[in-house]
Amino acid sequence: MSTIAVLTGDLIGSTEAGPEATDRAMQVLSETAQEIAAWHLTERVAVGNTYFTRHRGDGWQIYVSVAHFGLRAALFAYARLAGHPGLPTTRIAIGEGSVDRLPGPDLSNAHGAAFAVSGRALSEMERGERLRLAGFRADRLTRATIGLLEDRITGWTAEQAEAMALVLSPQAPTQSAVAATLGISPQALSYRLAGAKWPSIRRFLNAWEDPQRPDGRPA
């Protein structure tokens, strides 16, 4: 049985932001899911099968068919929203596990361990918490490490988050290309990424996604 990742989240401050900003935030998350689907495991194999569903007004879920990229996908979703200062931000619970029923792109009737632990993790998040991992790798040390990662991403400025969204893809373009997309110099981009703590985040993600990680579980 394959291991998948489910991101379950809700928007923060959606009432104050208003319905238009909330709808726009959901559109950004939907576009984010489509972009994740284009990520590649290998040169020829894309992640694919990545679905987005909106729940209860300001709630949402993204299904990622490969648990390998669940954490990276969560950071990407957070960065995409944080890069729009007029939109609500979000909390995200990452659930890793199996899927028993996936009737289609609408996740409302999907079932499985990944969905159960992700939803439960979101409901148990403490006030001010923005990122939580649940599933077979969510031991005490890992949860503490995710907390340190959370401290880094919640300090992003809009400009830093915008830059991070462009480099978080496993097949990200060169920094020169990213700088050109943003209309800034490579040096300015380097400052933004350093301020966002991208070097340490990148090392953590590379270690997290390493197929030889100590737990020995398939990604």
C-alpha positions, 0 to 999 in steps of 0.5 A: 500500500502506497504512502501518501501525504494529505495537507489539511489547513484552514485560513487565519483571519479570513473573517477580517480579510473578507470573502473576496480575499478568502476566495482569492486565497483558496484560488492560490491554494488550488493553483499551488496544488496544480504546481505540485502535481508537476513536480518530478520524482525523477526526470521522467516521472511527475508527482501527478494526482494532486487534488485540492478541495475547499471545506467549510468556507475557510478550510482546505485539503491537498492530496499529494500522491507521494509522501516524499514531498509532503513537507516540501508541499506544505512549505510551498503552500505556506510561501505562496500565501505569505507572498500575498500580503493582502491575503489570509495566511494558513495553518497546515497539518501534514498527515502521512499514511495510507489512503483507502478510498479516493473517489476523485478530485473532490476529497470530501469523501476520501478515507484513509490513515493519512486523511484521519491523522491530518485532520486530527492534527489540525484540530489539535494545533495550539493557538499560534501554531502554524505547522504540524506533522502527523503519521508514522514519522511524527515522533517527539524529536521530529515534532520538535524539529518541525517546530524549529522549522515553523519558527523560520517560516513564520518570520518570512516577509512577503518578499522573502515568501515570494522568493521562497515559493520560486525556489522550493520546487525540486526542479527549481530554476537557477537563482539568476532565473528566479531573480529575473522573474522577480525583477531584482538583482541576483544579489538582492535575491540572495539577501532575501533567501538568506533572510528566509533561512533557505540554506538551512531549510534546503538542507533539512528538506534534502535530509527529510527526502533522502530515501536512505533515512534511518527509519527505512520507510519508503517515501 
